[in-house]
Amino acid sequence: MRVHICAVGRLRAGPERELIEDYFTRFDRTGRALGLGPVTLHEVEDKKGGGQVTEALLLERAIPERATICALDERGKGLSSPQFATQMAQWRDNGCSDLAFVIGGADGIAPDLRSRADFKLSFGAMVWPHMLARVMLSEQLYRAATILAGSPYHRS
């Protein structure tokens, strides 16, 4: 199952990019044997300032055709790391070939795109900057792969 992170904004060089690239490498290495990965980052940027609607159009173009869509949204469902790993395995086992995680910009995801999501995931009631959300998602993808592989990385 190929994993796509479709996000508004361009990630510049710096600590967030380094963390994301590290977790992507770890996820790809661990997930390969489990039928997970690779993970690809699709960045979109609304240079004309059209807001949520324009961002949604750009995000929709980045989402692979027939992909399962998981929107990151503070109104979504909060999962523990083992529950997230189980959800990933269910998507994979149910024949999902492309899984797209969608991260909106400063104003979140447009309601029309959010309503199209197959699943809405929350990292808690707090709102996180989209760059940190990418880091957190990247780490959780790697953690999910290690949980499914039976690795000791995750300790509960």
Long-range contacts (C-beta under 8 A, 24 or more apart in sequence): 1-35, 1-36, 1-37, 1-88, 1-91, 1-92, 1-96, 1-97, 1-98, 1-99, 2-37, 2-38, 2-39, 2-40, 2-64, 2-97, 2-98, 2-99, 3-27, 3-31, 3-36, 3-37, 3-38, 3-39, 3-40, 3-99, 3-101, 3-141, 4-39, 4-40, 4-41, 4-42, 4-62, 4-63, 4-64, 4-67, 4-98, 4-99, 4-100, 4-101, 5-39, 5-40, 5-41, 5-42, 5-100, 5-101, 5-103, 5-134, 5-137, 5-138, 6-42, 6-44, 6-59, 6-62, 6-63, 6-100, 6-101, 6-102, 6-103, 7-41, 7-42, 7-43, 7-44, 7-102, 7-103, 7-130, 7-134, 8-43, 8-44, 8-45, 8-46, 8-55, 8-58, 8-59, 8-103, 8-104, 8-105, 8-130, 9-43, 9-45, 9-105, 9-130, 9-131, 10-43, 10-45, 11-41, 11-43, 11-131, 11-134, 16-131, 16-132, 16-134, 16-135, 19-135, 19-138, 19-139, 20-134, 20-135, 20-138, 23-135, 23-138, 23-139, 23-141, 23-142, 24-138, 26-142, 26-145, 27-138, 27-141, 27-142, 27-145, 30-142, 30-145, 30-146, 30-149, 30-151, 31-141, 31-145, 33-149, 34-92, 34-145, 34-148, 34-149, 35-92, 36-88, 36-92, 36-144, 36-145, 36-148, 37-145, 39-138, 39-141, 41-134, 46-105, 51-107, 52-104, 52-105, 52-107, 52-108, 52-109, 52-110, 53-110, 55-104, 55-105, 55-109, 55-110, 56-109, 56-110, 56-112, 56-113, 59-102, 59-104, 59-109, 59-113, 60-113, 62-100, 63-100, 63-102, 64-98, 64-100, 66-97, 66-98, 67-96, 67-98, 67-99, 67-100, 68-96, 68-98, 68-99, 68-100, 68-118, 68-119, 69-100, 69-102, 69-116, 69-117, 69-118, 69-119, 70-99, 70-100, 70-101, 70-102, 70-117, 70-118, 70-119, 70-120, 70-121, 71-101, 71-102, 71-104, 71-109, 71-113, 71-114, 71-117, 71-119, 71-120, 71-121, 72-101, 72-102, 72-103, 72-104, 72-109, 72-120, 72-121, 72-122, 72-123, 72-133, 72-137, 73-104, 73-108, 73-109, 73-114, 73-117, 73-120, 73-121, 73-122, 74-108, 74-122, 74-123, 74-124, 74-125, 74-126, 74-127, 75-120, 75-122, 76-119, 76-120, 76-121, 76-122, 77-119, 77-120, 77-121, 77-122, 78-122, 78-123, 78-124, 79-121, 80-156, 81-140, 81-143, 81-144, 81-147, 81-154, 81-156, 82-147, 82-154, 82-156, 84-121, 84-140, 84-143, 84-144, 85-143, 85-144, 85-145, 85-147, 85-148, 87-119, 88-141, 88-144, 88-145, 88-148, 89-148, 101-137, 103-130, 103-133, 103-134, 103-137, 104-130, 105-130, 106-130
